């Protein structure tokens, strides 16, 4: 099945709460995960909540990585969405599982943008002339 992108929903349970409540560590981990997956980073934005919890997004040319942490529950929710087939989102997911010391991770993979028959590969980007035909 060919799709525009792959979306990983990563459930990180039983994380090290000291790590996932540290803004610098969480931000560094997501940026490093994007780099490990060979993604092209476009922008980075993170917010730390009071008394604890972090939300953040690493925008990549190939889509995004996002995180929301609940240190009080030793839990982090991560989304990794990548377009095309050059970036390997599972590399980023494995990296984050290790970085946050998740003892009970799970990953659900979704194919996004299934727009063509199963035997026709979709291009990551189309040209302006292709838009005219649509």
Secondary structure as GFF3:
##gff-version 3
##sequence-region A 1 134
A	DSSP	beta_strand	5	13	.	.	.	ID=ss1
A	DSSP	alpha_helix	17	20	.	.	.	ID=ss2
A	DSSP	alpha_helix	23	36	.	.	.	ID=ss3
A	DSSP	beta_strand	41	48	.	.	.	ID=ss4
A	DSSP	beta_strand	54	60	.	.	.	ID=ss5
A	DSSP	beta_strand	63	70	.	.	.	ID=ss6
A	DSSP	three_ten_helix	71	73	.	.	.	ID=ss7
A	DSSP	beta_strand	75	83	.	.	.	ID=ss8
A	DSSP	alpha_helix	89	99	.	.	.	ID=ss9
A	DSSP	beta_strand	104	112	.	.	.	ID=ss10
A	DSSP	alpha_helix	128	133	.	.	.	ID=ss11
###
